[in-house]
Amino acid sequence: MNRPADDDRGPVGPDDDPGRTEADGAEGLRSAAQPGAGEVTATVIVHAPADRVFAAFTAWERQSDWIPFTRVRVVDGDGGEGSLVEAVTAIGPVVVRDEMRVVRLDVPYEVRVVHCGQILRGPGVLRCTQMDRNRTQVVWHEWFHLPGGAAGRMAWPVLWPGSKFGLTQALKRFARLVEQGALP
């Protein structure tokens, strides 16, 4: 059964329990799971079946192959629901650590995470919608809490185009690697 790419459950569905983990603290994860004001979406068509696309995306360590300047690893769990995934992006002296709790896997349609680190916080979702036998639409949507209060909200319109561009380019690289058979 195909799921629409724009279902209306929001970033965390009603049957998800993002507070079930101990490492982040129930209240901290619930707070991080609320959508933030920094919203970015990217979409790509991958010429491959949804199950292959989904498997490639959830090969967490392999995200380092298509997200520039970033190393990804599973630090707790097996990569499935409840796992903690860490992505460290380093550009020169600037290092950003992104911790994500996997809160839902609906194979092969949807991955939901909650960014629960010190700087990057908020829900994210990746949806795979199979359009025909060998074509899948991928939609990646993030709702970040903007650090810096009012200054962060004022800076977001300036930062958003770069965020959108970077996310879109990463997804295009991902699509090429899946289509070439280099992922998963």
C-alpha positions as CSV (number, residue, x, y, z in Angstrom):
1,M,0.0,0.0,0.0
2,N,1.4,3.4,-1.0
3,R,1.3,6.2,1.5
4,P,0.8,9.8,0.3
5,A,3.9,12.0,0.7
6,D,1.9,14.7,2.4
7,D,-0.1,12.8,5.0
8,D,-1.4,15.1,7.8
9,R,-0.1,13.3,10.9
10,G,2.5,16.1,11.4
11,P,6.0,15.5,12.5
12,V,5.2,12.9,15.2
13,G,2.1,10.7,14.8
14,P,-0.4,10.2,17.7
15,D,0.8,6.6,18.3
16,D,4.5,7.6,18.6
17,D,6.0,7.9,22.0
18,P,9.1,10.0,21.6
19,G,9.5,10.2,25.4
20,R,10.1,6.5,25.8
21,T,13.9,6.8,25.9
22,E,15.9,7.3,29.0
23,A,19.1,8.9,27.5
24,D,17.4,12.1,26.4
25,G,14.9,12.4,29.3
26,A,11.2,12.0,28.5
27,E,10.4,15.7,28.8
28,G,13.4,16.9,26.8
29,L,12.6,14.6,23.9
30,R,8.9,15.6,24.0
31,S,10.0,19.3,23.9
32,A,12.4,18.7,21.0
33,A,9.6,16.8,19.1
34,Q,7.5,19.9,18.8
35,P,7.9,21.6,15.4
36,G,10.2,24.6,15.4
37,A,10.0,27.8,13.3
38,G,12.9,26.8,11.0
39,E,11.2,24.7,8.4
40,V,13.0,23.2,5.3
41,T,11.9,20.7,2.7
42,A,13.6,19.0,-0.2
43,T,12.2,16.6,-2.7
44,V,13.8,14.3,-5.3
45,I,12.7,11.5,-7.6
46,V,14.8,8.4,-7.4
47,H,14.7,5.8,-10.2
48,A,14.5,2.8,-7.9
49,P,11.8,1.0,-5.9
50,A,10.8,2.4,-2.5
51,D,12.1,-0.5,-0.5
52,R,15.6,0.0,-2.0
53,V,15.4,3.8,-1.4
54,F,14.3,3.3,2.2
55,A,17.0,0.8,2.9
56,A,19.6,3.2,1.5
57,F,18.4,6.1,3.6
58,T,18.3,4.0,6.8
59,A,21.9,2.8,6.2
60,W,22.8,5.5,8.7
61,E,26.6,5.3,8.4
62,R,26.4,5.5,4.6
63,Q,24.8,9.0,4.9
64,S,28.4,10.2,5.1
65,D,28.7,9.2,1.4
66,W,26.1,11.8,0.3
67,I,25.9,14.5,3.0
68,P,29.0,16.7,2.6
69,F,31.4,17.2,5.4
70,T,29.4,14.9,7.6
71,R,30.1,11.7,9.5
72,V,27.1,9.7,10.7
73,R,27.1,6.8,13.1
74,V,24.6,4.9,15.3
75,V,25.7,5.6,18.9
76,D,22.9,3.7,20.7
77,G,20.7,0.8,19.4
78,D,20.6,-1.0,16.1
79,G,19.5,1.8,13.8
80,G,15.9,1.0,14.3
81,E,13.2,2.7,16.4
82,G,14.6,4.1,19.6
83,S,18.2,4.3,18.3
84,L,20.3,7.4,18.7
85,V,22.1,8.5,15.6
86,E,24.8,11.1,15.6
87,A,25.8,13.3,12.6
88,V,28.9,15.4,13.0
89,T,29.5,18.1,10.3
90,A,32.9,19.8,10.2
91,I,33.7,22.7,7.9
92,G,37.1,24.0,8.8
93,P,37.1,24.9,12.5
94,V,33.3,24.9,12.7
95,V,31.9,21.6,14.1
96,V,28.1,20.9,14.5
97,R,27.0,17.8,16.3
98,D,23.4,16.6,15.5
99,E,21.9,13.9,17.7
100,M,18.7,12.3,16.4
101,R,16.5,9.8,18.1
102,V,14.7,7.4,15.6
103,V,11.1,7.6,16.7
104,R,9.3,5.8,13.9
105,L,10.2,3.4,11.0
106,D,7.3,2.6,8.7
107,V,9.1,0.4,6.2
108,P,9.4,1.3,3.3
109,Y,7.4,4.5,3.5
110,E,8.6,6.7,6.4
111,V,11.4,7.5,8.8
112,R,10.7,10.0,11.7
113,V,13.4,11.4,13.9
114,V,13.7,13.9,16.6
115,H,16.8,16.1,16.6
116,C,17.6,16.2,20.3
117,G,21.0,17.7,20.7
118,Q,22.1,20.9,22.3
119,I,22.0,23.1,19.2
120,L,19.9,21.2,16.6
121,R,16.4,20.3,18.0
122,G,13.1,19.5,16.3
123,P,11.3,16.8,14.3
124,G,12.2,15.5,10.9
125,V,10.6,13.1,8.5
126,L,11.6,11.4,5.3
127,R,8.8,9.9,3.2
128,C,9.2,7.5,0.2
129,T,6.2,7.3,-2.1
130,Q,6.6,4.7,-4.9
131,M,5.2,6.2,-8.1
132,D,5.7,3.2,-10.3
133,R,7.8,0.0,-10.1
134,N,11.1,1.8,-10.4
135,R,10.4,5.4,-9.4
136,T,10.1,6.8,-5.9
137,Q,9.5,10.3,-4.7
138,V,11.5,11.2,-1.6
139,V,10.4,14.1,0.6
140,W,12.7,15.2,3.4
141,H,11.1,17.7,5.8
142,E,12.7,19.3,9.0
143,W,11.2,21.6,11.6
144,F,14.1,23.0,13.6
145,H,13.9,25.1,16.7
146,L,15.9,28.2,16.0
147,P,18.6,29.0,18.5
148,G,19.2,32.6,19.6
149,G,15.6,33.6,20.3
150,A,14.4,36.7,18.3
151,A,17.8,37.0,16.6
152,G,17.6,33.4,15.3
153,R,14.1,34.0,14.0
154,M,15.3,37.2,12.2
155,A,18.3,35.3,10.7
156,W,16.3,32.3,9.4
157,P,15.1,34.0,6.2
158,V,18.7,34.7,5.3
159,L,19.8,31.2,6.3
160,W,16.9,29.3,4.8
161,P,18.0,29.4,1.1
162,G,21.3,27.9,2.0
163,S,19.6,25.2,4.1
164,K,17.2,24.4,1.3
165,F,20.0,24.3,-1.3
166,G,22.2,22.1,0.9
167,L,19.4,19.6,1.6
168,T,18.3,19.5,-2.0
169,Q,21.9,18.9,-3.2
170,A,22.4,16.1,-0.7
171,L,19.2,14.4,-1.8
172,K,20.3,14.6,-5.5
173,R,23.6,13.0,-4.5
174,F,21.7,10.3,-2.6
175,A,19.5,9.6,-5.7
176,R,22.5,9.2,-8.0
177,L,24.2,6.8,-5.6
178,V,21.0,4.7,-5.2
179,E,20.4,4.7,-9.0
180,Q,24.1,3.6,-9.6
181,G,23.7,0.8,-7.0
182,A,26.3,2.3,-4.7
183,L,23.8,2.5,-1.9
184,P,22.7,0.8,0.4
